[in-house]
Every structure is written in C-alpha cells, then in structure tokens.
C-alpha cells in the first residue's frame, strides 16, 4: 500500500520548522510517564531520531520489509528490557499526539489524511508493542 500522501504531509509538516518541538511539547504534557521517560534527553538527537523513526515507519507500512529489522532494533531499545522502556499504553498516546500535531502543522490537512496517518504509523507501533 502506498502512503505517499502521508509522506507528503510529513514533508509539509517538517518544512514548517517546529514540527518536532510542537509534537514533543504536546506529548510531554499528555502523561506524566512521558516526561519521566524524557527526563535526561538530548533533544537534538531525539528530534533526529523521531524523523528517522517516522520515515522508517512509513516505509514499513508501504511494505518495504527491509525496514522491519531497523524497527525491531528501535523496538528493542523501547522494550521492557531495553535502555529506554516504553509502556505499550503510551504508543496510542504518541500516535494521537503525532496526528494532532500534524493536523495543526500541515496546511493541506484533511480528515481523510488523519485516518491515513493512523493507518501508516500503526503497523510500526504494533511491532513495537509486540516486542515489548
């Protein structure tokens, strides 16, 4: 399945310049557990990692199976035994914050695009939860 519309939307969001900042501001305020996870974060590195994760997730959703190993490595970092464990319940929150931030950032946003973002990012999230 092609998610070129989501890829293009993400590109528009990134061109806005502060997409990652806006996303993390929303995500950190969404749940106290999120702020705990990010207490000692190098934000420059984290924003770069976010971009890589979104790109990998979109490619994975499009069926590029070589991305599975990349996402599995990321998932291991966030597994219960990883260096930065993330409770599975927080992934839905992450996704909602991501889509909400995109909706406020992408000047060509539509309701249909919202469901496409959910569909594009959900396979990677399912993989992370599976590896928890």
Secondary structure, DSSP 8 states (H G I E B T S, - for coil): ---HHHHHHHHHHHHTS-HHHHHHHHHHHH-HHHHHHTTT--HHHHHHHHHHHHHHHHHHHTT-TTHHHHHHHHHHHTSTTSTT---THHHHHHHHHHHHHHHHH-TT--HHHHHHHHHHHHHHHHHHHHT-
